[in-house]
Amino acid sequence: MRRFSVFLPALLLLLNLAAAGVHAEALEATLVKQYPAGSIQSVAQASTALAAVTDTRKRVEEDYTLARNACLDKFFMTNCFDHAKDRRRTALAAIRKIEVEASAYLRKDKADERDRGVAERQRKAAASAEGSAIPFTGATRSDSAPDDSVPDKQQAMQLDKQQDKP
């Protein structure tokens, strides 16, 4: 009777671990099928993929912890640890590919938005510069026609002398 009371919880624990391992692998496989390479084409899709990756990564880590804990009761514990690590590593590698693609799409979209903003500011600056009275090109005024409102040097000197006399 004593053996049965120890055997039943151990059996249930192993069944839970097996189901959890299959569950995490199924989640990872579903995520890979849902987002194959090159399938992320919108910001909403990239955000959804990143949320799914976070959730799946959490599940994989939980399953890894459960598997390691189950390995503690086994005689060949290191072999069990290695197997759990390999499952975790392959699942995280597949998930990482989706995360990289989604993050790259979001970065590209952010850079495109920034470039559009810069182009709009440059367009507005060019439009306001065209209507300005002061030329921004650095070109000088034409010297072909003298301006009558500005006296030449001799007239300016004579005016200064007249003003200096008491």
ABEGO torsion letter per residue (X at the ends): XAAAAAAAAAAAAAAAAAAAAAAAAAAAAAAAAABBBGABABAAAAAAAAAAAAAAAAAAAAAAAAAAAAAAABABAAAAAAAAAAAAAAAAAAAAAAAAAAAAAAAAAAAAAAAAAAAAAAAAAAAAAAABABBAAGBBBBAABBBAABBBAAAAAAAAAAAABX
